[in-house]
Amino acid sequence: MEIPDKPYLRIGEVARLLGTHTHVLRYWESCFPQLKPVRAASGQRLFHPSDLETLLIIKTLLHEEGYTIAGAKRRLDELSGEAQSEREGMVDQLRDELSDILKMLD
């Protein structure tokens, strides 16, 4: 699936890309706190491309890997924690490298 190069996607576009129905996306939004689409002035849900990636993970967990909603929520939290740890590790590494560069410049 190719994610369109747009800042936001409407719920209908997201449903078509994922091959699901809009009511399923609304239900997942109520179950998964990670999903927070922006609301247009008209009330239309607008999903950021990162939301689309999260929805794809949710769909994979539920439909392909057989997770329950509760299990998928836990797994998504685990994946978010792993990503956060990875980002923190990268920040620490960059901090160390910058410190080494500053020592070389002194």
One Martini backbone bead per residue (centre of mass of N, CA, C, O) as a GRO file, in nm:
protein
  106
    1MET     BB    1   0.095   0.037   0.024
    2GLU     BB    2   0.038   0.371  -0.068
    3ILE     BB    3   0.102   0.674   0.067
    4PRO     BB    4  -0.015   0.962   0.041
    5ASP     BB    5   0.096   1.301  -0.033
    6LYS     BB    6  -0.050   1.406   0.254
    7PRO     BB    7  -0.138   1.551   0.548
    8TYR     BB    8  -0.442   1.446   0.496
    9LEU     BB    9  -0.706   1.202   0.556
   10ARG     BB   10  -0.992   1.073   0.491
   11ILE     BB   11  -1.185   0.820   0.600
   12GLY     BB   12  -1.249   0.707   0.316
   13GLU     BB   13  -0.957   0.679   0.219
   14VAL     BB   14  -0.861   0.492   0.444
   15ALA     BB   15  -1.060   0.264   0.395
   16ARG     BB   16  -0.966   0.199   0.109
   17LEU     BB   17  -0.665   0.140   0.172
   18LEU     BB   18  -0.749  -0.093   0.395
   19GLY     BB   19  -1.019  -0.248   0.330
   20THR     BB   20  -1.254  -0.093   0.484
   21HIS     BB   21  -1.470   0.052   0.708
   22THR     BB   22  -1.565   0.335   0.867
   23HIS     BB   23  -1.690   0.202   1.125
   24VAL     BB   24  -1.429   0.059   1.203
   25LEU     BB   25  -1.256   0.312   1.249
   26ARG     BB   26  -1.436   0.432   1.470
   27TYR     BB   27  -1.403   0.197   1.664
   28TRP     BB   28  -1.095   0.201   1.690
   29GLU     BB   29  -1.086   0.487   1.804
   30SER     BB   30  -1.236   0.397   2.073
   31CYS     BB   31  -1.004   0.171   2.153
   32PHE     BB   32  -0.752   0.357   2.051
   33PRO     BB   33  -0.563   0.616   2.183
   34GLN     BB   34  -0.359   0.656   1.937
   35LEU     BB   35  -0.619   0.760   1.801
   36LYS     BB   36  -0.624   1.115   1.670
   37PRO     BB   37  -0.807   1.268   1.486
   38VAL     BB   38  -0.870   1.530   1.312
   39ARG     BB   39  -1.094   1.805   1.308
   40ALA     BB   40  -1.291   1.956   1.120
   41ALA     BB   41  -1.521   2.199   1.107
   42SER     BB   42  -1.730   1.971   0.995
   43GLY     BB   43  -1.620   1.689   1.158
   44GLN     BB   44  -1.417   1.562   0.994
   45ARG     BB   45  -1.200   1.312   0.963
   46LEU     BB   46  -0.836   1.350   0.998
   47PHE     BB   47  -0.563   1.172   0.877
   48HIS     BB   48  -0.257   1.095   0.938
   49PRO     BB   49  -0.011   0.901   0.816
   50SER     BB   50   0.053   0.780   1.100
   51ASP     BB   51  -0.233   0.670   1.142
   52LEU     BB   52  -0.221   0.470   0.909
   53GLU     BB   53   0.001   0.297   1.030
   54THR     BB   54  -0.153   0.221   1.286
   55LEU     BB   55  -0.394   0.090   1.139
   56LEU     BB   56  -0.229  -0.130   1.002
   57ILE     BB   57  -0.139  -0.267   1.260
   58ILE     BB   58  -0.418  -0.327   1.371
   59LYS     BB   59  -0.516  -0.497   1.137
   60THR     BB   60  -0.296  -0.711   1.158
   61LEU     BB   61  -0.348  -0.802   1.447
   62LEU     BB   62  -0.654  -0.879   1.405
   63HIS     BB   63  -0.660  -1.033   1.106
   64GLU     BB   64  -0.371  -1.195   1.096
   65GLU     BB   65  -0.289  -1.257   1.420
   66GLY     BB   66  -0.555  -1.280   1.620
   67TYR     BB   67  -0.621  -1.053   1.792
   68THR     BB   68  -0.751  -0.888   2.027
   69ILE     BB   69  -0.821  -0.589   2.136
   70ALA     BB   70  -0.659  -0.613   2.400
   71GLY     BB   71  -0.404  -0.735   2.268
   72ALA     BB   72  -0.354  -0.503   2.067
   73LYS     BB   73  -0.315  -0.284   2.277
   74ARG     BB   74  -0.069  -0.408   2.412
   75ARG     BB   75   0.110  -0.433   2.158
   76LEU     BB   76   0.108  -0.133   2.086
   77ASP     BB   77   0.242  -0.044   2.348
   78GLU     BB   78   0.500  -0.205   2.306
   79LEU     BB   79   0.581  -0.072   2.039
   80SER     BB   80   0.597   0.215   2.155
   81GLY     BB   81   0.814   0.152   2.368
   82GLU     BB   82   1.031   0.057   2.170
   83ALA     BB   83   1.047   0.323   2.012
   84GLN     BB   84   1.123   0.501   2.253
   85SER     BB   85   1.387   0.353   2.326
   86GLU     BB   86   1.521   0.399   2.054
   87ARG     BB   87   1.519   0.709   2.063
   88GLU     BB   88   1.680   0.737   2.327
   89GLY     BB   89   1.933   0.594   2.220
   90MET     BB   90   1.989   0.798   1.994
   91VAL     BB   91   2.022   1.045   2.172
   92ASP     BB   92   2.258   0.940   2.339
   93GLN     BB   93   2.448   0.898   2.100
   94LEU     BB   94   2.450   1.192   2.002
   95ARG     BB   95   2.554   1.314   2.263
   96ASP     BB   96   2.825   1.163   2.264
   97GLU     BB   97   2.925   1.265   1.989
   98LEU     BB   98   2.916   1.568   2.060
   99SER     BB   99   3.110   1.551   2.295
  100ASP     BB  100   3.352   1.448   2.130
  101ILE     BB  101   3.367   1.693   1.943
  102LEU     BB  102   3.416   1.907   2.160
  103LYS     BB  103   3.684   1.783   2.262
  104MET     BB  104   3.834   1.818   1.987
  105LEU     BB  105   3.799   2.143   1.982
  106ASP     BB  106   3.970   2.209   2.256
   0.00000   0.00000   0.00000
